[in-house]
């Protein structure tokens, strides 16, 4: 039995795959808002899956950001309270078994390249646009991780051809730079930009579903 966990900005979900590849179980919780609560939440998800299925599964986890090759600490995570934490080590201690961590966009891109929408393609780029903006690249069936494990990430490059003034006035990203694509194109980034322009508060889904979306673009 294989247990896969997706740690997102708003939800954390576990899926169990039987030996024949069929989905045996799927459960979801709201993503906890601090590190200790996250460890408890994931531990409870895994324990519940083990108990319900009567089998002890191996564990892999897709995370926003990546695990440092050297220190094994989390970096480049838009869930900023994960940065600098030994997530893999702490989960292994809590669960009593090995835990594999990988960047969520890399997992997504590899899945699509293996047996999804991009199956059979030699070069694949997968895009995640949600609470954060991420990307994964797969070449000939292998993730292009790069020297730091974030080879496909594109959320921290600027929008095309910004002027110096635009960069200086752009919102500050959690990474410390201004004008990263993530501060414009993520759900929270879109909501923040909408509020700056219109003075109204709304979430990304509400903006897209309402006439506020047209008002927003007309004013910009």
C-alpha positions as CSV (number, residue, x, y, z in Angstrom):
1,X,0.0,0.0,0.0
2,X,1.3,3.4,-1.0
3,X,0.2,6.6,0.7
4,X,0.6,9.9,-1.1
5,X,0.0,13.2,0.7
6,X,-0.5,16.6,-1.0
7,X,0.3,19.5,1.2
8,X,-1.3,22.6,-0.2
9,X,-1.9,26.1,0.9
10,X,-5.5,25.5,1.8
11,X,-6.0,21.7,2.0
12,X,-3.9,18.6,2.8
13,X,-5.1,15.4,1.2
14,X,-4.0,11.8,1.5
15,X,-4.6,9.1,-1.1
16,X,-3.9,5.4,-0.7
17,X,-3.0,3.3,-3.8
18,X,-3.5,-0.4,-3.7
19,X,-0.8,-2.7,-5.3
20,X,-2.7,-2.8,-8.6
21,X,-2.8,1.1,-8.7
22,X,-6.4,1.6,-7.9
23,X,-7.4,4.3,-5.4
24,X,-8.3,2.6,-2.0
25,X,-8.9,5.7,0.1
26,X,-8.9,9.4,-0.1
27,X,-9.3,11.9,2.7
28,X,-8.8,15.7,3.1
29,X,-8.4,18.2,5.9
30,X,-7.9,21.9,5.9
31,X,-4.1,22.7,6.0
32,X,-3.1,23.5,9.6
33,X,-1.7,27.0,10.0
34,X,1.4,26.2,12.1
35,X,4.1,23.5,12.1
36,X,3.2,21.5,15.2
37,X,-0.4,21.3,14.0
38,X,0.7,20.2,10.6
39,X,2.7,17.3,12.0
40,X,-0.3,16.2,14.1
41,X,-2.6,16.5,11.2
42,X,-0.5,14.4,8.8
43,X,0.2,11.8,11.5
44,X,-3.6,11.5,12.1
45,X,-4.2,11.1,8.3
46,X,-1.7,8.4,8.0
47,X,-2.8,6.6,11.1
48,X,-6.4,6.7,10.0
49,X,-5.5,5.3,6.5
50,X,-3.5,2.5,8.1
51,X,-6.3,1.6,10.4
52,X,-9.1,1.8,7.8
53,X,-7.2,-0.2,5.2
54,X,-5.7,-2.7,7.7
55,X,-2.2,-2.2,6.1
56,X,0.9,-0.1,6.8
57,X,1.6,2.0,3.8
58,X,4.8,3.7,2.6
59,X,4.6,7.5,2.6
60,X,5.4,10.1,0.0
61,X,4.6,13.8,0.4
62,X,4.3,16.6,-2.2
63,X,5.2,19.9,-0.6
64,X,5.3,23.6,-1.6
65,X,9.0,24.3,-1.9
66,X,11.7,21.7,-1.6
67,X,14.0,20.0,0.8
68,X,17.7,21.2,0.8
69,X,20.0,18.5,-0.4
70,X,22.6,19.4,2.3
71,X,20.7,20.3,5.4
72,X,17.4,18.5,4.7
73,X,15.5,21.7,5.8
74,X,12.6,23.1,3.8
75,X,13.3,26.1,1.5
76,X,11.5,28.1,-1.2
77,X,8.0,27.4,0.4
78,X,5.2,29.9,0.0
79,X,3.8,28.3,3.2
80,X,6.5,30.3,4.9
81,X,6.3,28.7,8.3
82,X,7.7,25.5,6.7
83,X,11.0,27.3,5.8
84,X,13.9,26.1,7.8
85,X,12.0,23.1,9.3
86,X,13.2,19.5,9.2
87,X,9.9,18.3,7.9
88,X,11.1,15.0,6.6
89,X,12.9,14.0,9.7
90,X,10.1,15.1,12.0
91,X,7.5,13.1,10.0
92,X,9.7,10.0,10.0
93,X,9.9,10.2,13.8
94,X,6.2,10.8,14.1
95,X,5.2,8.0,11.7
96,X,7.9,5.5,12.5
97,X,8.7,4.9,8.8
98,X,10.7,6.5,5.9
99,X,9.0,9.6,4.3
100,X,9.9,10.8,0.8
101,X,9.4,14.5,0.2
102,X,9.3,16.2,-3.3
103,X,8.2,19.5,-4.7
104,X,4.5,19.5,-5.5
105,X,4.9,20.9,-9.0
106,X,7.5,18.3,-9.9
107,X,5.2,15.6,-8.7
108,X,2.3,17.0,-10.8
109,X,4.5,17.3,-13.9
110,X,5.9,13.8,-13.5
111,X,2.5,12.3,-13.0
112,X,1.1,14.0,-16.2
113,X,4.2,12.9,-18.1
114,X,3.9,9.3,-17.0
115,X,0.3,8.5,-17.6
116,X,-1.6,11.8,-17.8
117,X,-2.2,14.5,-20.3
118,X,1.4,14.6,-21.4
119,X,2.0,10.9,-21.6
120,X,4.5,10.0,-24.3
121,X,5.9,13.6,-24.6
122,X,9.6,14.0,-24.4
123,X,9.5,17.5,-22.9
124,X,6.9,18.5,-20.4
125,X,6.3,21.7,-18.3
126,X,3.6,21.5,-15.7
127,X,2.1,24.7,-14.2
128,X,0.5,25.1,-10.8
129,X,-1.5,28.3,-10.2
130,X,-3.3,28.3,-6.9
131,X,-2.3,29.6,-3.4
132,X,1.1,29.8,-5.0
133,X,2.6,29.7,-8.5
134,X,4.9,26.8,-9.3
135,X,6.1,24.7,-12.1
136,X,7.8,21.4,-12.9
137,X,9.9,20.3,-15.9
138,X,10.2,16.7,-17.0
139,X,12.6,15.6,-19.8
140,X,12.4,12.1,-21.2
141,X,10.5,10.9,-18.2
142,X,12.8,12.4,-15.5
143,X,12.3,15.5,-13.4
144,X,14.6,18.4,-14.2
145,X,15.4,19.4,-10.7
146,X,18.5,21.4,-11.2
147,X,21.3,22.1,-8.7
148,X,18.8,23.1,-6.0
149,X,15.8,20.9,-6.7
150,X,13.7,23.7,-8.1
151,X,14.6,23.6,-11.8
152,X,11.1,24.1,-13.1
153,X,10.0,26.8,-10.7
154,X,8.8,30.0,-12.4
155,X,6.9,31.8,-9.7
156,X,9.9,34.0,-8.7
157,X,10.7,35.5,-12.1
158,X,9.2,38.9,-13.0
159,X,6.4,39.5,-15.4
160,X,7.6,40.0,-19.0
161,X,9.7,43.1,-19.6
162,X,8.9,45.2,-16.5
163,X,10.2,48.7,-16.3
164,X,12.5,49.7,-13.4
165,X,9.6,51.8,-12.0
166,X,7.2,48.8,-12.2
167,X,9.6,46.6,-10.3
168,X,10.2,49.2,-7.6
169,X,6.5,49.7,-7.1
170,X,5.6,46.1,-7.3
171,X,4.3,44.2,-4.2
172,X,7.0,42.6,-2.0
173,X,7.1,38.8,-2.3
174,X,7.8,36.5,0.7
175,X,11.2,35.6,-1.0
176,X,12.3,39.2,-0.4
177,X,12.1,40.4,-4.0
178,X,9.5,42.6,-5.6
179,X,7.4,41.9,-8.6
180,X,7.7,38.1,-8.7
181,X,5.1,36.5,-10.9
182,X,3.6,34.8,-7.8
183,X,2.5,38.1,-6.3
184,X,0.4,38.8,-9.3
185,X,-0.9,35.4,-10.5
186,X,-1.5,33.4,-7.4
187,X,-4.9,33.4,-5.8
188,X,-3.9,35.6,-2.9
189,X,-1.9,37.8,-5.3
190,X,-4.9,38.3,-7.5
191,X,-7.1,39.2,-4.5
192,X,-4.5,41.7,-3.1
193,X,-4.2,43.3,-6.5
194,X,-8.0,43.5,-6.9
195,X,-8.2,45.3,-3.5
196,X,-5.4,47.8,-4.4
197,X,-7.2,48.7,-7.6
198,X,-10.9,48.7,-6.5
199,X,-10.8,49.1,-2.8
200,X,-12.9,46.0,-2.5
201,X,-12.1,42.7,-0.7
202,X,-12.8,39.5,-2.5
203,X,-11.2,36.1,-3.0
204,X,-9.9,34.9,-6.3
205,X,-12.9,32.6,-7.0
206,X,-15.3,35.5,-6.2
207,X,-13.5,37.9,-8.5
208,X,-13.5,35.5,-11.4
209,X,-17.2,34.7,-11.0
210,X,-18.5,38.3,-10.5
211,X,-18.7,41.5,-12.5
212,X,-15.9,42.7,-10.3
213,X,-13.5,40.9,-12.6
214,X,-14.5,43.1,-15.6
215,X,-14.4,46.2,-13.4
216,X,-10.9,45.3,-12.3
217,X,-9.5,45.0,-15.8
218,X,-11.2,48.1,-17.1
219,X,-9.7,50.1,-14.3
220,X,-6.2,48.7,-15.0
